[in-house]
Amino acid sequence: MLATDPHLFRLPGDGEDRPHLLGSYSAEAGLHFWPRRRRCPVTRTPVEDVELGPVGTLYAWTFLHVPRMGKVSFGDTGGYAVGQVDLPEGVRVQAPLVGSQHDWSIGDEMALTLFPVGTDDDGQELVTFRFEVVR
């Protein structure tokens, strides 16, 4: 299994069940950011790379109704959901959500999970990330 973009997230390691987003931390500003940056947008000072927690709180979501095109399939839902999830570090991440329109409510606990999107030239599975409700 390979991450579609190893600069944005890392796959779960030994003993872990969740991937982690890769962000930045500015010690001078006391702020976290995602995606990673080279400099703090507030202080313009260098930042350090950090892993962000895989669990957060659903701030908002919307469902995008899209037609079925080519090999892309959204199942029987006719689209997909995108949510904004607040992580404990103070970062708000916008990402696709797993499930259907009646599965989420504002304030739900959400966790990062992997989603297969295809295979590479060597036949290895390629995955990206989404958030799912923690139940």
Backbone torsions as a table, in degrees:
resi	resn	phi	psi	omega
1	MET	NA	134.7	-179.8
2	LEU	-126.4	143.2	174.3
3	ALA	-75.5	138.1	178.3
4	THR	-64.4	-31.7	177.3
5	ASP	-143.5	93.6	-177.2
6	PRO	-67.5	-5.4	174.3
7	HIS	-83.4	-19.7	-178.5
8	LEU	-94.8	-35.2	-177.2
9	PHE	-153.9	160.4	175.4
10	ARG	-119.9	150.2	178.6
11	LEU	-70.8	158.9	177.2
12	PRO	-60.0	141.0	176.1
13	GLY	-91.7	-172.7	179.0
14	ASP	-58.1	129.5	177.8
15	GLY	79.1	0.5	178.9
16	GLU	-103.3	148.4	177.4
17	ASP	-111.7	-1.4	-177.7
18	ARG	-130.0	145.8	170.3
19	PRO	-72.9	170.7	177.7
20	HIS	-130.3	137.7	172.2
21	LEU	-75.0	147.7	179.4
22	LEU	-104.9	118.3	-176.3
23	GLY	-124.8	-164.6	179.2
24	SER	-131.8	154.8	177.2
25	TYR	-130.4	129.9	175.4
26	SER	-101.9	108.7	178.5
27	ALA	-64.5	-36.6	-178.5
28	GLU	-65.6	-40.9	-179.4
29	ALA	-91.3	-17.7	-176.2
30	GLY	68.8	31.5	-176.0
31	LEU	-124.9	147.2	172.3
32	HIS	-101.6	154.6	179.7
33	PHE	-139.7	152.6	170.4
34	TRP	-147.0	135.8	-0.4
35	PRO	-71.7	178.6	-177.6
36	ARG	-59.3	151.2	178.4
37	ARG	-133.5	165.6	175.2
38	ARG	-91.3	-31.3	-178.5
39	ARG	-135.8	154.0	176.8
40	CYS	-70.4	128.7	179.1
41	PRO	-71.1	-13.4	179.9
42	VAL	-90.7	-48.7	-174.7
43	THR	-104.8	-13.0	-176.7
44	ARG	64.0	20.6	177.3
45	THR	-95.7	159.4	178.1
46	PRO	-59.9	151.7	179.1
47	VAL	-120.3	166.0	175.6
48	GLU	-109.5	147.4	176.7
49	ASP	-74.5	137.8	178.6
50	VAL	-140.8	160.1	170.6
51	GLU	-95.4	135.5	178.1
52	LEU	-95.6	151.5	-179.6
53	GLY	-61.0	147.0	-176.5
54	PRO	-85.8	0.4	-177.1
55	VAL	-125.8	137.8	179.1
56	GLY	-150.2	-165.0	-176.6
57	THR	-119.8	132.6	179.9
58	LEU	-70.1	118.1	-179.9
59	TYR	-89.3	-43.5	-178.9
60	ALA	-160.6	158.8	175.8
61	TRP	-153.1	160.6	174.4
62	THR	-146.3	156.6	178.0
63	PHE	-110.5	128.1	-179.1
64	LEU	-101.2	117.4	177.8
65	HIS	-87.5	118.6	-178.6
66	VAL	-135.0	148.5	176.8
67	PRO	-73.4	156.2	176.2
68	ARG	-73.3	128.2	-177.7
69	MET	-131.1	133.8	174.2
70	GLY	51.6	-134.5	-178.9
71	LYS	-85.5	-7.1	-179.1
72	VAL	-72.6	128.0	179.4
73	SER	-130.1	130.5	176.1
74	PHE	-106.9	20.0	-178.4
75	GLY	74.5	-149.2	-178.4
76	ASP	-90.6	6.7	-173.6
77	THR	-81.0	-20.3	-179.3
78	GLY	74.2	17.8	179.2
79	GLY	167.3	-158.1	-179.6
80	TYR	-153.9	163.3	-179.1
81	ALA	-105.8	148.5	173.9
82	VAL	-126.3	135.7	-180.0
83	GLY	-128.2	161.6	171.1
84	GLN	-109.1	122.0	-175.6
85	VAL	-117.5	126.0	177.5
86	ASP	-88.2	119.7	178.1
87	LEU	-88.7	157.9	-177.6
88	PRO	-58.2	-25.8	-179.0
89	GLU	-76.0	-3.9	-180.0
90	GLY	95.9	8.0	179.9
91	VAL	-93.5	136.4	173.3
92	ARG	-106.1	119.4	-175.6
93	VAL	-109.7	133.7	173.8
94	GLN	-102.0	126.1	-176.6
95	ALA	-157.3	161.9	175.1
96	PRO	-62.7	155.3	178.3
97	LEU	-115.7	148.0	175.7
98	VAL	-88.5	134.2	174.8
99	GLY	122.2	-166.6	179.7
100	SER	-116.8	176.3	-170.7
101	GLN	-58.2	-21.7	-176.4
102	HIS	-100.4	8.6	-175.8
103	ASP	-89.3	-15.2	-172.9
104	TRP	-123.1	153.0	171.3
105	SER	-139.7	147.2	175.9
106	ILE	-54.9	133.9	-179.1
107	GLY	95.1	-7.5	177.8
108	ASP	-63.2	146.7	172.4
109	GLU	-77.3	129.2	-176.7
110	MET	-123.4	145.2	179.3
111	ALA	-128.9	145.7	177.6
112	LEU	-68.4	138.5	177.7
113	THR	-143.7	164.1	-179.1
114	LEU	-93.8	153.8	-178.9
115	PHE	-140.1	119.4	-179.8
116	PRO	-70.5	138.4	-179.9
117	VAL	-125.7	-1.1	179.4
118	GLY	151.8	-161.4	177.9
119	THR	-133.0	154.5	176.7
120	ASP	-86.6	-174.9	-177.1
121	ASP	-64.3	-21.4	179.5
122	ASP	-95.2	4.7	178.4
123	GLY	85.9	5.9	177.7
124	GLN	-76.2	139.1	178.8
125	GLU	-68.3	132.1	175.6
126	LEU	-100.8	133.8	-179.4
127	VAL	-129.5	151.2	170.4
128	THR	-122.7	-168.9	-177.0
129	PHE	-121.2	156.2	173.4
130	ARG	-143.8	174.0	172.4
131	PHE	-112.1	145.1	176.3
132	GLU	-130.4	154.8	177.7
133	VAL	-67.9	137.6	174.0
134	VAL	-90.4	119.9	-179.1
135	ARG	-121.1	NA	NA
